């Protein structure tokens, strides 16, 4: 396919867009097309050089950006889903709250990149470089070179994966020196021959992970979430019976059955057993509910305080008046859920409680509040 006249006009060595002004989606689309020609070695192609570019909230999904330069670029909130970024440079880039699932990041330079809140589930990262880094940038106003991070302050430590979702990602042979995986979802991640010096795994989900690949003692992994224990699996029938009796209590107006108090329990062996059930006023404090499916459930007034609800599905659920105080909610899905205040029988109103909970604002997009 020949280049359009519009794209052909952009082949000139025109000055780059001033770094202070964000790129538009249309401009990014044109750059992606030129890069596609570059990769195919077609006449007129040009490598995408987007160092320090402002690309926040833009759509780069399913694009071929192999070997592109995004060093120190602002990609916060951007959609990189399904993209091919093999051997691309994200050196000191801002990838916070971005969607990078199902992406190819093999051999990518991610040194010093900030990924707080990013979703990297099922991404391939074989051979990627995630070491700590500092970008030196000339400060024209101050007249000297200074060290900066994506946010403009000095960069220290490795890549920040705190609260990220990296389900199924491959980190084989990756240099993870100084990386922060605090509360990250590392379900099914492989770490074969990875460099894990000075890594923080505090609170990380390590289900389906070969722990023998990790050079940490059991004490150092004490706060991590592993596969359900034999005791949790054996208690699953009892929990299900209590939930069934709770439903009877709800439907009979408290005349039959009994209210379930399931504090400190591990619900994961029953993760697909709750969809669409009537669980009004359920009490499950300090419980492990990672990945549990509560879609379409009636959960009005339920108490999930201090529970681990990461990656839970609350799509279409009635969550009016639910207590999520202190809960871990990273990457839980709340689309089309009802999160309005609950009107109680005594005339009082009970709002959804989120004080101290860990979540990203984008998780509640599409919820009724």
C-alpha positions as CSV (number, residue, x, y, z in Angstrom):
1,X,0.0,0.0,0.0
2,X,1.5,3.4,-1.0
3,X,2.0,6.1,1.5
4,X,-0.8,8.7,1.6
5,X,0.2,12.2,0.6
6,X,-0.5,13.3,4.2
7,X,2.0,10.7,5.5
8,X,4.5,11.4,2.7
9,X,4.6,15.1,3.7
10,X,5.7,14.0,7.2
11,X,8.8,12.3,5.8
12,X,10.7,15.5,5.8
13,X,13.1,16.2,8.7
14,X,10.6,18.6,10.2
15,X,11.3,19.7,13.8
16,X,9.8,17.4,16.5
17,X,6.7,18.4,18.3
18,X,7.7,20.6,21.3
19,X,8.1,18.4,24.4
20,X,5.7,20.6,26.4
21,X,2.7,19.9,24.2
22,X,0.9,16.5,24.3
23,X,0.6,14.4,21.1
24,X,-2.9,13.9,19.8
25,X,-4.3,10.4,18.9
26,X,-4.2,11.4,15.2
27,X,-0.5,12.3,15.4
28,X,0.3,9.1,17.2
29,X,-1.6,7.1,14.6
30,X,0.5,8.7,11.8
31,X,3.8,8.0,13.7
32,X,2.7,4.4,14.1
33,X,2.0,4.0,10.4
34,X,5.4,5.4,9.5
35,X,7.0,3.0,12.0
36,X,5.1,0.2,10.4
37,X,6.8,1.1,7.1
38,X,10.1,1.3,8.9
39,X,9.8,-2.2,10.2
40,X,8.8,-3.5,6.8
41,X,11.8,-1.7,5.3
42,X,9.4,0.0,2.9
43,X,10.3,3.4,1.2
44,X,9.4,6.4,3.4
45,X,9.4,4.5,6.7
46,X,10.7,6.2,9.8
47,X,11.5,4.8,13.2
48,X,9.2,6.1,16.0
49,X,11.4,8.4,18.2
50,X,9.1,9.5,21.0
51,X,11.6,10.2,23.7
52,X,10.1,12.6,26.4
53,X,6.8,12.7,24.4
54,X,3.5,13.2,26.2
55,X,1.3,10.3,25.2
56,X,-0.8,9.9,28.3
57,X,-4.2,8.3,27.9
58,X,-3.6,7.5,24.2
59,X,-4.3,4.3,22.4
60,X,-1.3,2.2,21.3
61,X,-3.1,-1.1,21.4
62,X,-2.3,-3.8,18.8
63,X,0.3,-1.6,17.2
64,X,3.7,-2.7,16.0
65,X,6.2,-0.6,17.9
66,X,9.2,-2.9,17.9
67,X,12.5,-1.0,18.5
68,X,10.6,2.3,19.0
69,X,12.0,4.8,21.5
70,X,9.7,5.8,24.3
71,X,12.5,6.8,26.8
72,X,11.2,9.2,29.4
73,X,7.9,9.4,27.6
74,X,4.7,10.0,29.6
75,X,2.4,7.0,28.8
76,X,0.4,7.1,32.0
77,X,-3.1,5.8,31.5
78,X,-2.3,4.7,27.9
79,X,-3.6,1.5,26.3
80,X,-0.8,-0.7,25.1
81,X,-2.8,-3.9,25.1
82,X,-1.8,-6.5,22.5
83,X,1.0,-4.3,21.2
84,X,4.4,-5.5,19.9
85,X,7.1,-3.6,21.8
86,X,9.9,-6.1,21.4
87,X,13.3,-4.4,22.0
88,X,11.6,-1.0,22.4
89,X,13.1,1.5,24.9
90,X,10.9,2.6,27.8
91,X,13.9,3.9,29.8
92,X,12.6,6.0,32.7
93,X,9.2,6.1,31.0
94,X,6.0,6.8,33.0
95,X,3.7,3.8,32.5
96,X,1.6,4.3,35.6
97,X,-2.0,3.0,35.4
98,X,-1.4,1.9,31.8
99,X,-2.8,-1.3,30.2
100,X,-0.1,-3.5,28.8
101,X,-1.7,-6.9,29.0
102,X,-1.0,-9.5,26.2
103,X,1.8,-7.3,25.0
104,X,5.2,-8.4,23.7
105,X,7.9,-6.7,25.8
106,X,10.7,-9.2,25.0
107,X,14.1,-7.6,25.2
108,X,12.5,-4.2,26.1
109,X,14.5,-1.6,28.0
110,X,12.4,-0.8,31.0
111,X,15.1,0.5,33.3
112,X,13.8,3.0,35.7
113,X,10.3,2.9,34.3
114,X,7.4,3.6,36.7
115,X,4.5,1.1,36.4
116,X,2.5,1.7,39.6
117,X,-1.0,0.5,39.0
118,X,-0.2,-0.9,35.5
119,X,-1.9,-4.1,34.2
120,X,0.8,-6.3,32.7
121,X,-1.2,-9.6,32.8
122,X,-0.1,-12.2,30.2
123,X,2.6,-10.0,28.9
124,X,5.8,-11.6,27.6
125,X,8.9,-10.0,29.1
126,X,11.7,-12.6,28.4
127,X,15.0,-10.9,28.5
128,X,13.7,-7.4,29.3
129,X,15.9,-5.2,31.4
130,X,14.2,-3.8,34.5
131,X,17.2,-2.5,36.4
132,X,17.1,0.8,38.3
133,X,18.1,3.8,36.3
134,X,18.4,7.6,36.3
135,X,17.7,9.6,33.2
136,X,19.9,12.7,32.8
137,X,18.1,15.6,31.1
138,X,19.4,19.1,30.4
139,X,17.5,21.7,32.3
140,X,17.5,24.7,30.0
141,X,16.1,27.0,32.8
142,X,18.7,26.0,35.4
143,X,21.4,25.7,32.8
144,X,22.7,22.4,33.9
145,X,22.0,18.7,33.7
146,X,19.9,17.1,36.4
147,X,18.6,13.6,37.2
148,X,14.9,13.2,36.7
149,X,12.3,10.5,37.1
150,X,9.1,10.3,35.0
151,X,7.4,12.4,37.6
152,X,10.2,15.0,37.6
153,X,11.7,14.1,41.0
154,X,15.0,12.2,41.5
155,X,14.7,8.5,40.6
156,X,15.7,5.9,43.2
157,X,15.3,2.2,43.3
158,X,14.1,-0.2,40.6
159,X,10.9,-0.5,38.7
160,X,7.8,0.0,40.7
161,X,5.4,-2.9,40.1
162,X,3.4,-2.2,43.3
163,X,-0.2,-3.3,42.9
164,X,0.4,-4.3,39.3
165,X,-1.2,-7.3,37.7
166,X,1.4,-9.5,35.9
167,X,-0.7,-12.7,35.7
168,X,0.9,-15.2,33.5
169,X,3.8,-12.9,32.6
170,X,7.2,-14.4,31.8
171,X,10.1,-12.9,33.7
172,X,12.6,-15.5,32.7
173,X,16.2,-14.2,32.6
174,X,14.9,-10.7,33.4
175,X,17.1,-8.4,35.5
176,X,14.8,-7.3,38.3
177,X,17.4,-5.7,40.6
178,X,15.7,-3.3,43.0
179,X,12.1,-4.0,41.6
180,X,9.2,-3.4,43.9
181,X,6.4,-6.0,43.7
182,X,4.6,-4.9,46.8
183,X,1.0,-6.3,46.6
184,X,1.5,-7.2,43.0
185,X,-0.4,-10.1,41.4
186,X,2.2,-12.5,40.2
187,X,-0.1,-15.4,39.6
188,X,1.5,-18.0,37.3
189,X,4.6,-15.8,36.7
190,X,7.9,-17.6,35.9
191,X,11.2,-16.4,37.2
192,X,13.7,-18.9,35.8
193,X,17.2,-17.5,36.0
194,X,15.9,-14.0,36.8
195,X,18.1,-11.6,38.8
196,X,16.2,-10.9,42.0
197,X,18.6,-8.8,44.0
198,X,17.0,-6.3,46.4
199,X,13.5,-7.2,45.2
200,X,10.5,-6.5,47.4
201,X,7.7,-9.1,47.3
202,X,5.8,-7.9,50.3
203,X,2.2,-8.9,50.0
204,X,2.6,-10.3,46.5
205,X,0.3,-13.0,45.1
206,X,2.4,-16.0,44.2
207,X,-0.2,-18.6,43.3
208,X,1.0,-21.0,40.6
209,X,4.6,-19.7,41.0
210,X,7.5,-22.1,41.4
211,X,8.8,-20.8,44.7
212,X,12.0,-22.7,44.3
213,X,13.0,-20.2,41.6
214,X,13.0,-17.4,44.2
215,X,16.1,-16.9,46.4
216,X,14.0,-16.0,49.4
217,X,13.5,-17.6,52.8
218,X,10.0,-18.6,54.0
219,X,10.3,-15.8,56.5
220,X,10.9,-13.2,53.7
221,X,7.8,-14.5,51.9
222,X,5.6,-14.6,55.0
223,X,3.3,-11.9,53.8
224,X,2.8,-13.4,50.3
225,X,-0.3,-15.2,49.2
226,X,0.3,-18.7,48.0
227,X,-1.9,-21.5,46.6
228,X,-4.8,-22.4,48.9
229,X,-3.7,-24.7,51.7
230,X,-4.9,-28.3,52.2
231,X,-7.0,-27.0,55.1
232,X,-8.6,-24.3,53.0
233,X,-9.5,-26.9,50.3
234,X,-11.0,-29.3,53.0
235,X,-13.1,-26.5,54.4
236,X,-14.6,-25.5,51.1
237,X,-17.8,-27.7,51.5
238,X,-18.4,-26.3,54.9
239,X,-18.1,-22.7,53.6
240,X,-20.5,-23.5,50.8
241,X,-23.0,-24.9,53.2
242,X,-22.8,-21.8,55.3
243,X,-23.3,-19.6,52.3
244,X,-26.3,-21.7,51.3
245,X,-27.8,-21.2,54.7
246,X,-27.1,-17.5,54.5
247,X,-29.1,-17.3,51.3
248,X,-32.0,-19.0,53.0
249,X,-31.7,-16.5,55.9
250,X,-31.8,-13.6,53.4
251,X,-34.7,-14.9,51.3
252,X,-36.8,-15.8,54.4
253,X,-36.3,-12.5,56.1
254,X,-34.1,-14.0,58.8
255,X,-36.8,-16.6,59.8
256,X,-34.8,-19.6,58.4
257,X,-31.1,-20.4,58.0
258,X,-28.5,-18.2,59.7
259,X,-26.3,-15.2,58.8
260,X,-22.9,-16.3,57.7
261,X,-19.8,-15.0,59.5
262,X,-16.9,-16.1,57.4
263,X,-14.0,-14.0,58.8
264,X,-10.4,-15.1,58.1
265,X,-11.6,-17.8,55.7
266,X,-10.0,-18.6,52.3
267,X,-12.7,-18.5,49.6
268,X,-10.5,-19.3,46.6
269,X,-11.3,-23.0,46.4
270,X,-14.9,-21.8,45.7
271,X,-14.0,-18.9,43.5
272,X,-16.7,-19.7,40.8
273,X,-19.4,-20.7,43.3
274,X,-20.9,-17.3,44.1
275,X,-22.0,-15.7,40.8
276,X,-25.6,-14.3,41.1
277,X,-26.2,-15.4,44.6
278,X,-28.1,-13.5,47.3
279,X,-25.5,-12.7,49.9
280,X,-26.9,-9.5,51.5
281,X,-25.1,-8.6,54.8
282,X,-22.5,-11.4,54.3
283,X,-19.6,-10.9,56.8
284,X,-16.2,-11.9,55.5
285,X,-13.6,-9.8,57.3
286,X,-9.8,-10.5,57.0
287,X,-10.7,-13.1,54.4
288,X,-8.7,-14.2,51.3
289,X,-11.0,-13.7,48.3
290,X,-8.4,-13.2,45.5
291,X,-10.0,-13.7,42.1
292,X,-13.4,-14.8,43.4
293,X,-16.3,-14.2,41.1
294,X,-19.1,-12.1,42.7
295,X,-20.6,-10.9,39.5
296,X,-24.4,-10.2,39.6
297,X,-24.4,-10.9,43.4
298,X,-26.7,-9.3,45.9
299,X,-24.2,-8.0,48.4
300,X,-26.0,-5.0,50.0
301,X,-24.4,-4.2,53.4
302,X,-21.8,-6.9,53.2
303,X,-18.6,-6.5,55.3
304,X,-15.3,-7.1,53.5
305,X,-13.2,-5.0,55.8
306,X,-9.4,-5.7,55.7
307,X,-10.0,-8.6,53.2
308,X,-7.9,-9.4,50.1
309,X,-10.2,-8.8,47.2
310,X,-7.6,-8.3,44.5
311,X,-8.7,-9.3,41.0
312,X,-12.3,-10.1,42.2
313,X,-15.2,-9.7,39.8
314,X,-18.0,-7.5,41.0
315,X,-19.4,-6.8,37.6
316,X,-23.1,-6.0,37.8
317,X,-23.2,-6.7,41.6
318,X,-25.4,-4.8,44.1
319,X,-22.8,-3.3,46.4
320,X,-24.9,-0.6,48.1
321,X,-23.6,0.1,51.6
322,X,-20.7,-2.5,51.4
323,X,-17.8,-2.1,53.8
324,X,-14.5,-2.2,52.0
325,X,-12.5,-0.4,54.7
326,X,-8.8,-1.4,54.6
327,X,-9.4,-4.0,51.8
328,X,-7.0,-4.8,49.0
329,X,-9.0,-4.0,45.8
330,X,-6.3,-3.7,43.1
331,X,-7.6,-4.9,39.7
332,X,-11.0,-5.8,41.1
333,X,-13.7,-5.3,38.4
334,X,-16.7,-3.0,39.3
335,X,-18.2,-2.3,35.9
336,X,-22.1,-1.9,36.0
337,X,-22.1,-2.5,39.8
338,X,-24.4,-0.5,42.1
339,X,-22.4,1.4,44.7
340,X,-25.0,3.9,45.8
341,X,-25.8,4.5,49.5
342,X,-28.0,1.9,51.0
343,X,-31.3,3.0,52.6
344,X,-31.7,1.1,55.9
345,X,-35.0,0.0,57.5
346,X,-34.6,2.6,60.3
347,X,-34.4,5.4,57.8
348,X,-30.6,5.8,58.0
349,X,-28.4,5.7,55.0
350,X,-25.2,3.6,54.7
351,X,-22.6,4.6,52.1
352,X,-20.0,2.3,50.5
353,X,-16.9,2.5,52.8
354,X,-13.6,2.7,51.1
355,X,-11.4,4.3,53.8
356,X,-7.9,2.8,53.7
357,X,-8.7,0.5,50.8
358,X,-6.2,0.1,48.0
359,X,-7.6,0.7,44.5
360,X,-7.3,2.8,41.3
361,X,-10.1,5.3,40.5
362,X,-10.4,3.8,37.0
363,X,-11.6,0.5,38.5
364,X,-15.0,2.1,39.2
365,X,-15.7,3.3,35.7
366,X,-19.2,2.3,34.7
367,X,-20.3,1.7,38.3
368,X,-23.5,3.4,39.6
369,X,-22.6,5.7,42.5
